[in-house]
Amino acid sequence: MSEVKVELAGEMPPFYDIAEFLWGKGVDIDSDGNSDHPSSTTWSELTIILRSDLSQRVDIDPAEDGSLKVSSQNGELLSRVISYLRNCGSIK
């Protein structure tokens, strides 16, 4: 599993925006995390999995120092998530 530690720079996007960026609008996913509601931007934990391909999974978890750990078995998927979060202004 590949993991990258990232520093927060702003609010997170709604979690479903990440899934739609990765796999397309209206995609069928499984998700788990600490989002209060679907459009929340204050979450810090997320697991999203593409239901049609369970190997397409991304985990975002808080690190002890206040940063986030982003991990995936798929290096390309990991890079795309990090790039998306940077473009959103969520991470440095």
All heavy atoms as an XYZ file, in Angstrom:
709
protein
N       0.850     -1.184      0.000
C       0.000      0.000      0.000
C       0.891      1.240      0.000
O       1.860      1.322      0.737
C      -0.934      0.013      1.204
C      -1.731      1.299      1.270
S      -3.217      1.341      2.291
C      -4.173      0.026      1.668
N       0.536      2.203     -0.825
C       1.245      3.471     -0.873
C       0.526      4.484      0.006
O      -0.698      4.506      0.050
C       1.288      4.001     -2.298
O       1.987      3.113     -3.133
N       1.308      5.297      0.696
C       0.743      6.298      1.601
C       1.526      7.596      1.475
O       2.746      7.576      1.364
C       0.802      5.788      3.034
C       0.244      6.748      4.051
C       0.301      6.164      5.448
O      -0.518      5.287      5.749
O       1.179      6.582      6.228
N       0.798      8.700      1.478
C       1.418     10.018      1.441
C       0.827     10.849      2.575
O      -0.395     10.874      2.754
C       1.166     10.713      0.082
C       1.713     12.130      0.085
C       1.756      9.904     -1.053
N       1.695     11.505      3.319
C       1.256     12.406      4.380
C       1.156     13.801      3.781
O       2.081     14.250      3.099
C       2.270     12.384      5.519
C       1.762     12.844      6.826
C       2.860     12.583      7.846
C       2.366     12.803      9.225
N       3.428     12.605     10.204
N       0.018     14.476      3.999
C      -0.208     15.797      3.426
C      -0.643     16.769      4.516
O      -1.244     16.385      5.512
C      -1.270     15.756      2.298
C      -0.784     14.916      1.134
C      -2.603     15.243      2.797
N      -0.323     18.047      4.291
C      -0.676     19.099      5.235
C      -1.953     19.796      4.774
O      -2.072     20.184      3.605
C       0.461     20.113      5.333
C       0.282     21.133      6.417
C       1.463     22.084      6.495
O       2.566     21.733      6.035
O       1.270     23.190      7.025
N      -2.891     19.971      5.684
C      -4.132     20.672      5.355
C      -3.857     22.135      5.049
O      -3.024     22.759      5.688
C      -5.122     20.580      6.519
C      -5.821     19.236      6.699
C      -6.530     19.191      8.045
C      -6.792     19.004      5.573
N      -4.610     22.668      4.068
C      -4.477     24.081      3.712
C      -5.832     24.778      3.719
O      -5.904     25.996      3.711
C      -3.847     24.220      2.331
N      -6.922     24.017      3.747
C      -8.263     24.588      3.712
C      -9.300     23.492      3.906
O      -8.967     22.362      4.256
N     -10.542     23.836      3.655
C     -11.623     22.861      3.816
C     -11.532     21.765      2.757
O     -11.037     21.994      1.650
C     -12.982     23.557      3.715
C     -13.261     24.476      4.878
C     -14.677     25.033      4.855
O     -15.352     24.978      3.809
O     -15.098     25.525      5.908
N     -12.027     20.612      3.118
C     -12.065     19.487      2.195
C     -13.274     19.639      1.275
O     -14.273     20.257      1.657
C     -12.157     18.170      2.972
C     -10.986     17.939      3.906
S      -9.405     17.817      3.066
C      -9.452     16.122      2.554
N     -13.224     19.054      0.090
C     -14.410     19.069     -0.762
C     -15.422     18.058     -0.220
O     -15.050     17.152      0.530
C     -13.874     18.613     -2.118
C     -12.689     17.766     -1.782
C     -12.093     18.390     -0.540
N     -16.703     18.188     -0.576
C     -17.640     17.120     -0.219
C     -17.084     15.786     -0.730
O     -16.520     15.726     -1.831
C     -18.920     17.504     -0.949
C     -18.817     18.994     -1.110
C     -17.350     19.256     -1.325
N     -17.209     14.733      0.063
C     -16.556     13.464     -0.276
C     -16.986     12.914     -1.625
O     -16.205     12.304     -2.350
C     -16.758     12.421      0.832
C     -18.135     11.837      0.896
C     -18.475     10.745      0.126
C     -19.097     12.395      1.727
C     -19.748     10.196      0.184
C     -20.368     11.867      1.797
C     -20.701     10.761      1.016
N     -18.238     13.134     -2.002
C     -18.715     12.586     -3.277
C     -18.061     13.273     -4.472
O     -17.967     12.698     -5.557
C     -20.236     12.645     -3.382
C     -20.821     14.027     -3.224
C     -20.853     14.925     -4.283
C     -21.342     14.442     -1.991
C     -21.380     16.196     -4.130
C     -21.871     15.711     -1.840
C     -21.886     16.578     -2.908
O     -22.405     17.838     -2.761
N     -17.552     14.499     -4.286
C     -16.830     15.175     -5.369
C     -15.543     14.422     -5.716
O     -15.147     14.369     -6.882
C     -16.488     16.610     -4.989
C     -17.676     17.559     -5.078
O     -18.752     17.141     -5.577
O     -17.524     18.719     -4.648
N     -14.903     13.850     -4.716
C     -13.685     13.070     -4.970
C     -14.034     11.838     -5.796
O     -13.369     11.529     -6.792
C     -12.992     12.675     -3.651
C     -12.564     13.921     -2.887
C     -11.798     11.754     -3.919
C     -12.053     13.650     -1.486
N     -15.082     11.129     -5.401
C     -15.500      9.932     -6.141
C     -15.863     10.274     -7.583
O     -15.471      9.570     -8.511
C     -16.677      9.266     -5.439
N     -16.587     11.366     -7.781
C     -16.982     11.747     -9.143
C     -15.779     12.197     -9.964
O     -15.726     11.946    -11.166
C     -18.068     12.817     -9.097
C     -19.387     12.248     -8.621
C     -20.544     13.218     -8.671
O     -20.330     14.431     -8.885
O     -21.682     12.751     -8.497
N     -14.804     12.825     -9.340
C     -13.577     13.181    -10.046
C     -12.842     11.915    -10.504
O     -12.357     11.838    -11.627
C     -12.663     14.026     -9.152
C     -11.292     14.202     -9.715
C     -11.054     15.100    -10.740
C     -10.225     13.452     -9.231
C      -9.783     15.252    -11.280
C      -8.951     13.602     -9.758
C      -8.737     14.498    -10.788
N     -12.759     10.925     -9.615
C     -12.016      9.713     -9.925
C     -12.725      8.822    -10.942
O     -12.086      8.278    -11.847
C     -11.772      8.899     -8.646
C     -10.850      9.514     -7.614
C     -10.849      8.673     -6.345
C      -9.440      9.656     -8.180
N     -14.044      8.647    -10.786
C     -14.732      7.609    -11.533
C     -15.935      8.078    -12.353
O     -16.548      7.291    -13.055
C     -15.162      6.498    -10.583
C     -14.009      5.890     -9.844
C     -12.917      5.292    -10.381
C     -13.842      5.815     -8.430
N     -12.078      4.854     -9.388
C     -12.615      5.162     -8.183
C     -14.607      6.231     -7.337
C     -12.136      4.902     -6.899
C     -14.128      5.982     -6.062
C     -12.911      5.323     -5.848
N     -16.306      9.349    -12.257
C     -17.403      9.871    -13.065
C     -18.645     10.207    -12.251
O     -18.851      9.717    -11.143
N     -19.464     11.053    -12.834
C     -20.682     11.534    -12.173
C     -21.663     10.380    -11.932
O     -21.859      9.537    -12.783
C     -21.336     12.605    -13.035
C     -22.448     13.341    -12.328
C     -22.826     14.598    -13.088
C     -23.963     15.307    -12.419
N     -23.547     16.182    -11.357
N     -22.257     10.370    -10.736
C     -23.254      9.353    -10.388
C     -22.677      7.968    -10.161
O     -23.406      6.980    -10.186
N     -21.374      7.879     -9.927
C     -20.700      6.601     -9.753
C     -21.229      5.856     -8.520
O     -21.649      6.472     -7.542
C     -19.177      6.833     -9.651
C     -18.814      7.599     -8.398
C     -18.421      5.538     -9.743
N     -21.223      4.527     -8.603
C     -21.706      3.684     -7.512
C     -20.517      3.339     -6.607
O     -19.635      2.566     -6.989
C     -22.329      2.413     -8.090
C     -23.035      1.570     -7.058
O     -23.339      2.075     -5.955
O     -23.297      0.382     -7.353
N     -20.508      3.943     -5.414
C     -19.403      3.731     -4.474
C     -19.911      3.250     -3.124
O     -21.081      3.391     -2.795
C     -18.595      5.026     -4.244
C     -19.488      6.130     -3.633
C     -17.914      5.477     -5.512
C     -18.724      7.308     -3.055
N     -18.998      2.694     -2.369
C     -19.166      2.483     -0.934
C     -18.306      3.542     -0.278
O     -17.192      3.824     -0.746
C     -18.654      1.114     -0.514
C     -19.750      0.100     -0.322
O     -20.898      0.505     -0.078
O     -19.452     -1.103     -0.415
N     -18.792      4.130      0.787
C     -17.998      5.134      1.488
C     -18.223      5.016      2.989
O     -19.258      4.543      3.445
C     -18.369      6.547      1.017
O     -19.695      6.850      1.354
N     -17.220      5.450      3.716
C     -17.305      5.509      5.162
C     -16.405      6.655      5.603
O     -15.402      6.944      4.956
C     -16.834      4.193      5.792
C     -17.123      4.125      7.276
O     -18.054      4.816      7.743
O     -16.413      3.377      7.984
N     -16.772      7.324      6.653
C     -15.959      8.423      7.151
C     -16.677      9.196      8.223
O     -17.664      8.738      8.790
N     -16.187     10.403      8.497
C     -16.771     11.201      9.569
C     -17.437     12.477      9.056
O     -17.508     13.475      9.761
C     -15.731     11.524     10.640
C     -14.608     12.427     10.155
O     -14.447     12.665      8.967
N     -13.818     12.924     11.087
N     -17.948     12.430      7.841
C     -18.698     13.554      7.290
C     -20.067     13.622      7.970
O     -20.775     12.614      8.044
C     -18.864     13.350      5.778
O     -19.570     14.399      5.198
N     -20.439     14.802      8.483
C     -21.730     14.961      9.155
C     -22.905     14.825      8.197
O     -23.972     14.368      8.577
C     -21.820     16.334      9.837
C     -20.871     16.455     11.020
O     -20.524     15.417     11.602
O     -20.489     17.587     11.344
N     -22.711     15.256      6.961
C     -23.733     15.177      5.918
C     -23.001     15.154      4.581
O     -21.813     15.500      4.509
C     -24.723     16.347      6.018
C     -24.080     17.681      6.086
N     -23.653     18.360      4.967
C     -23.722     18.458      7.147
C     -23.093     19.503      5.332
N     -23.113     19.584      6.655
N     -23.650     14.736      3.497
C     -22.954     14.566      2.223
C     -22.197     15.789      1.716
O     -21.153     15.651      1.098
C     -24.068     14.178      1.253
C     -25.090     13.524      2.114
C     -25.036     14.279      3.421
N     -22.671     16.980      2.005
C     -21.986     18.161      1.483
C     -21.016     18.791      2.498
O     -20.499     19.878      2.268
C     -23.004     19.202      1.009
O     -23.839     19.585      2.069
N     -20.718     18.097      3.576
C     -19.796     18.595      4.594
C     -18.402     18.827      4.006
O     -17.931     18.061      3.160
C     -19.696     17.593      5.746
O     -18.725     18.004      6.677
N     -17.746     19.871      4.491
C     -16.373     20.166      4.083
C     -15.411     20.148      5.282
O     -14.282     20.602      5.174
C     -16.301     21.546      3.389
O     -16.765     22.549      4.299
C     -17.127     21.569      2.127
N     -15.892     19.624      6.409
C     -15.075     19.607      7.624
C     -14.696     18.188      8.048
O     -14.284     17.984      9.181
C     -15.821     20.303      8.777
O     -17.062     19.634      9.002
C     -16.052     21.771      8.464
N     -14.788     17.238      7.158
C     -14.445     15.856      7.487
C     -12.927     15.650      7.465
O     -12.194     16.408      6.841
C     -15.148     14.888      6.533
C     -14.853     15.119      5.079
C     -15.561     15.899      4.210
C     -13.768     14.580      4.341
N     -14.980     15.872      2.970
C     -13.873     15.067      3.016
C     -12.705     13.727      4.646
C     -12.968     14.727      2.019
C     -11.799     13.385      3.639
C     -11.948     13.890      2.353
N     -12.466     14.589      8.146
C     -11.038     14.268      8.165
C     -10.773     12.776      7.978
O      -9.614     12.357      7.982
C     -10.402     14.733      9.474
O     -11.013     14.067     10.564
N     -11.829     11.992      7.817
C     -11.683     10.545      7.601
C     -12.590     10.132      6.462
O     -13.767     10.505      6.423
C     -12.091      9.754      8.836
C     -11.217      9.988     10.035
C     -11.720      9.233     11.259
O     -12.340      8.162     11.099
O     -11.506      9.740     12.365
N     -12.042      9.351      5.525
C     -12.835      8.896      4.387
C     -12.246      7.621      3.811
O     -11.029      7.513      3.652
C     -12.848      9.970      3.295
C     -13.533      9.595      1.975
C     -15.026      9.377      2.172
C     -13.281     10.660      0.916
N     -13.116      6.683      3.516
C     -12.783      5.530      2.697
C     -13.792      5.522      1.567
O     -15.002      5.580      1.826
C     -12.882      4.205      3.485
O     -11.926      4.228      4.545
C     -12.637      3.007      2.599
N     -13.305      5.504      0.328
C     -14.200      5.367     -0.817
C     -13.719      4.197     -1.654
O     -12.511      4.012     -1.863
C     -14.309      6.647     -1.679
C     -12.944      7.179     -2.086
C     -15.115      7.701     -0.964
C     -13.013      8.340     -3.068
N     -14.680      3.387     -2.107
C     -14.383      2.186     -2.889
C     -15.351      2.132     -4.061
O     -16.571      2.270     -3.882
C     -14.554      0.906     -2.037
C     -13.712      0.992     -0.769
C     -14.197     -0.335     -2.853
C     -14.049     -0.086      0.265
N     -14.831      1.908     -5.244
C     -15.649      1.734     -6.432
C     -16.288      0.347     -6.369
O     -15.587     -0.661     -6.326
C     -14.772      1.879     -7.686
C     -15.463      1.779     -9.033
C     -16.491      2.899     -9.203
C     -14.427      1.819    -10.143
N     -17.610      0.271     -6.334
C     -18.286     -1.014     -6.149
C     -18.037     -1.999     -7.285
O     -18.017     -3.201     -7.062
C     -19.788     -0.799     -5.977
C     -20.132     -0.270     -4.617
C     -21.598     -0.287     -4.349
N     -21.825      0.146     -2.980
C     -22.979      0.542     -2.525
N     -24.029      0.582     -3.313
N     -23.096      0.914     -1.275
N     -17.827     -1.509     -8.490
C     -17.607     -2.418     -9.621
C     -16.167     -2.937     -9.694
O     -15.871     -3.855    -10.464
C     -17.963     -1.722    -10.942
O     -17.103     -0.618    -11.160
N     -15.260     -2.372     -8.895
C     -13.860     -2.797     -8.869
C     -13.306     -2.497     -7.482
O     -12.789     -1.420     -7.229
C     -13.059     -2.059     -9.949
C     -11.594     -2.483     -9.992
O     -11.151     -3.265     -9.127
O     -10.895     -2.003    -10.897
N     -13.408     -3.466     -6.582
C     -13.034     -3.250     -5.183
C     -11.562     -2.916     -4.989
O     -11.172     -2.448     -3.916
C     -13.421     -4.463     -4.347
C     -14.914     -4.810     -4.340
C     -15.173     -6.023     -3.456
C     -15.756     -3.630     -3.919
N     -10.741     -3.107     -6.023
C      -9.333     -2.724     -5.914
C      -9.158     -1.206     -6.034
O      -8.090     -0.678     -5.725
C      -8.495     -3.426     -6.986
O      -8.774     -2.903     -8.272
N     -10.194     -0.515     -6.459
C     -10.181      0.949     -6.578
C     -10.654      1.544     -5.254
O     -11.833      1.822     -5.058
C     -11.095      1.400     -7.723
C     -10.693      0.886     -9.077
C      -9.461      1.585     -9.599
O      -9.424      2.813     -9.670
N      -8.451      0.820     -9.954
N      -9.715      1.713     -4.344
C     -10.027      2.166     -2.983
C      -9.027      3.233     -2.555
O      -7.830      3.124     -2.816
C      -9.950      0.985     -2.017
C     -10.084      1.378     -0.563
C      -9.921      0.193      0.346
N      -9.887      0.631      1.735
C     -10.413     -0.056      2.725
N     -10.975     -1.217      2.508
N     -10.348      0.414      3.957
N      -9.542      4.249     -1.863
C      -8.711      5.310     -1.300
C      -9.114      5.506      0.157
O     -10.308      5.526      0.478
C      -8.898      6.638     -2.061
C      -8.125      7.766     -1.390
C      -8.487      6.496     -3.515
N      -8.118      5.643      1.014
C      -8.351      5.932      2.429
C      -7.681      7.250      2.787
O      -6.531      7.481      2.411
C      -7.767      4.822      3.311
C      -8.498      3.513      3.132
O      -9.623      3.404      3.650
O      -7.950      2.609      2.471
N      -8.401      8.091      3.502
C      -7.862      9.343      4.029
C      -8.116      9.327      5.534
O      -9.259      9.156      5.968
C      -8.532     10.574      3.378
C      -8.316     10.542      1.854
C      -8.010     11.862      3.994
C      -9.072     11.617      1.102
N      -7.038      9.463      6.293
C      -7.137      9.377      7.747
C      -6.311     10.473      8.402
O      -5.284     10.889      7.856
C      -6.612      8.021      8.242
C      -7.453      6.870      7.735
O      -8.621      6.776      8.162
O      -6.956      6.073      6.919
N      -6.737     10.921      9.588
C      -5.926     11.919     10.302
C      -4.633     11.292     10.808
O      -4.613     10.125     11.196
C      -6.825     12.355     11.463
C      -7.868     11.309     11.599
C      -7.956     10.579     10.305
N      -3.564     12.072     10.785
C      -2.293     11.655     11.367
C      -2.172     12.308     12.747
O      -2.880     13.271     13.049
C      -1.137     12.084     10.466
N      -1.291     11.798     13.551
C      -1.143     12.297     14.921
C      -0.723     13.757     14.994
O      -1.036     14.450     15.945
C      -0.145     11.426     15.682
C      -0.667     10.036     15.943
C       0.336      9.169     16.667
O       1.356      9.688     17.167
O       0.094      7.954     16.735
N      -0.030     14.242     13.981
C       0.479     15.616     14.018
C      -0.484     16.640     13.397
O      -0.118     17.785     13.188
C       1.832     15.694     13.324
C       1.761     15.342     11.849
O       0.660     15.071     11.332
O       2.828     15.332     11.205
N      -1.707     16.226     13.106
C      -2.695     17.148     12.544
C      -2.752     17.136     11.024
O      -3.614     17.780     10.437
N      -1.835     16.434     10.395
C      -1.868     16.307      8.942
C      -2.800     15.140      8.576
O      -3.463     14.569      9.442
C      -0.457     16.082      8.399
O       0.085     14.880      8.909
N      -2.843     14.798      7.305
C      -3.659     13.677      6.838
C      -2.773     12.650      6.161
O      -1.759     12.983      5.560
C      -4.717     14.140      5.833
C      -5.829     15.019      6.349
C      -6.738     15.443      5.195
C      -6.645     14.309      7.417
N      -3.179     11.385      6.240
C      -2.533     10.300      5.506
C      -3.498      9.889      4.395
O      -4.660      9.578      4.662
C      -2.250      9.112      6.410
C      -1.302      9.414      7.543
C      -1.055      8.207      8.403
C      -2.289      7.897      9.217
N      -2.160      6.789     10.140
N      -3.018      9.897      3.167
C      -3.812      9.460      2.026
C      -3.155      8.187      1.514
O      -1.952      8.166      1.235
C      -3.842     10.533      0.913
C      -4.762     10.091     -0.220
C      -4.294     11.878      1.465
N      -3.937      7.104      1.397
C      -3.340      5.836      1.002
C      -4.226      5.077      0.019
O      -5.439      5.256     -0.024
C      -3.058      4.972      2.238
O      -4.242      4.745      2.967
N      -3.560      4.229     -0.780
C      -4.249      3.387     -1.752
C      -3.280      2.306     -2.220
O      -2.065      2.516     -2.232
C      -4.713      4.219     -2.951
O      -5.353      3.391     -3.919
N      -3.814      1.177     -2.630
C      -3.014      0.124     -3.252
C      -2.620      0.531     -4.664
O      -1.664      0.021     -5.225
C      -3.806     -1.196     -3.313
C      -4.094     -1.808     -1.982
C      -2.875     -2.467     -1.358
O      -1.803     -2.554     -1.953
N      -3.019     -2.919     -0.135
N      -3.385      1.454     -5.255
C      -3.205      1.885     -6.629
C      -2.482      3.236     -6.636
O      -3.050      4.260     -6.264
C      -4.586      1.988     -7.285
C      -4.545      2.375     -8.724
O      -3.789      3.253     -9.135
N      -5.389      1.732     -9.518
N      -1.230      3.248     -7.068
C      -0.428      4.464     -7.057
C      -0.998      5.581     -7.916
O      -0.942      6.749     -7.546
N      -1.560      5.228     -9.079
C      -2.155      6.245     -9.951
C      -3.364      6.884     -9.282
O      -3.538      8.109     -9.331
C      -2.570      5.635    -11.292
C      -3.205      6.641    -12.227
C      -3.680      6.014    -13.521
O      -3.216      4.921    -13.880
O      -4.535      6.637    -14.174
N      -4.192      6.075     -8.653
C      -5.367      6.580     -7.939
C      -4.935      7.514     -6.810
O      -5.505      8.597     -6.629
C      -6.175      5.399     -7.396
C      -7.597      5.637     -6.974
C      -8.452      6.105     -8.139
C      -8.179      4.357     -6.388
N      -3.907      7.123     -6.080
C      -3.375      7.951     -4.996
C      -2.902      9.302     -5.529
O      -3.252     10.349     -4.981
C      -2.228      7.212     -4.312
C      -1.512      7.938     -3.180
C      -2.456      8.238     -2.030
C      -0.329      7.107     -2.701
N      -2.169      9.303     -6.610
C      -1.680     10.546     -7.212
C      -2.825     11.438     -7.671
O      -2.776     12.663     -7.499
C      -0.780     10.240     -8.411
O       0.389      9.614     -7.995
N      -3.856     10.846     -8.251
C      -4.996     11.622     -8.723
C      -5.743     12.280     -7.570
O      -6.177     13.426     -7.672
C      -5.929     10.739     -9.550
C      -5.316     10.342    -10.892
C      -6.237      9.500    -11.725
N      -7.391     10.297    -12.115
C      -8.593      9.791    -12.349
N      -8.820      8.496    -12.226
N      -9.590     10.582    -12.698
N      -5.912     11.565     -6.461
C      -6.594     12.129     -5.288
C      -5.793     13.295     -4.716
O      -6.358     14.354     -4.414
C      -6.842     11.057     -4.202
C      -7.288     11.685     -2.901
C      -7.860     10.047     -4.676
N      -4.503     13.115     -4.573
C      -3.661     14.181     -4.031
C      -3.704     15.398     -4.947
O      -3.848     16.535     -4.481
C      -2.226     13.668     -3.798
C      -2.246     12.687     -2.624
C      -1.269     14.824     -3.528
C      -0.978     11.934     -2.422
N      -3.611     15.187     -6.232
C      -3.689     16.290     -7.192
C      -5.030     17.017     -7.088
O      -5.078     18.251     -7.075
C      -3.488     15.747     -8.607
O      -3.647     16.764     -9.554
N      -6.096     16.268     -6.983
C      -7.434     16.872     -6.869
C      -7.538     17.711     -5.588
O      -8.022     18.848     -5.629
C      -8.510     15.788     -6.892
C      -9.894     16.331     -6.758
C     -10.513     16.976     -7.832
C     -10.597     16.235     -5.566
C     -11.784     17.504     -7.715
C     -11.867     16.760     -5.442
C     -12.454     17.378     -6.516
O     -13.715     17.912     -6.405
N      -7.083     17.169     -4.475
C      -7.163     17.901     -3.206
C      -6.304     19.166     -3.236
O      -6.696     20.188     -2.680
C      -6.768     16.993     -2.035
C      -7.735     15.850     -1.734
C      -7.171     14.955     -0.641
C      -9.116     16.374     -1.364
N      -5.164     19.109     -3.902
C      -4.334     20.311     -4.057
C      -5.059     21.344     -4.918
O      -5.059     22.536     -4.602
C      -2.991     19.961     -4.686
C      -2.022     19.411     -3.692
C      -0.603     19.355     -4.212
N       0.255     18.788     -3.191
C       0.976     17.696     -3.340
N       0.984     17.053     -4.490
N       1.709     17.255     -2.354
N      -5.629     20.907     -6.013
C      -6.346     21.829     -6.907
C      -7.552     22.475     -6.219
O      -7.926     23.600     -6.543
C      -6.792     21.122     -8.183
C      -5.645     20.837     -9.115
O      -4.589     21.459     -9.042
N      -5.820     19.850     -9.979
N      -8.148     21.762     -5.271
C      -9.278     22.295     -4.494
C      -8.818     23.260     -3.397
O      -9.639     23.921     -2.762
C     -10.065     21.169     -3.849
S     -10.999     20.145     -4.969
N      -7.513     23.301     -3.132
C      -6.988     24.130     -2.056
C      -7.110     23.491     -0.687
O      -6.938     24.156      0.337
N      -7.384     22.197     -0.649
C      -7.576     21.496      0.618
C      -6.255     21.120      1.285
O      -6.169     21.067      2.507
C      -8.395     20.214      0.406
O      -9.647     20.535     -0.130
N      -5.236     20.811      0.466
C      -3.936     20.422      1.000
C      -2.826     21.211      0.323
O      -3.020     21.766     -0.756
C      -3.675     18.896      0.839
C      -3.640     18.512     -0.646
C      -4.721     18.102      1.613
C      -3.200     17.087     -0.897
N      -1.660     21.236      0.976
C      -0.482     21.917      0.414
C       0.289     20.960     -0.469
O       0.247     19.790     -0.352
C       0.424     22.444      1.511
C      -0.227     23.533      2.311
C       0.716     24.045      3.356
C       0.024     25.130      4.166
N       0.840     25.668      5.204
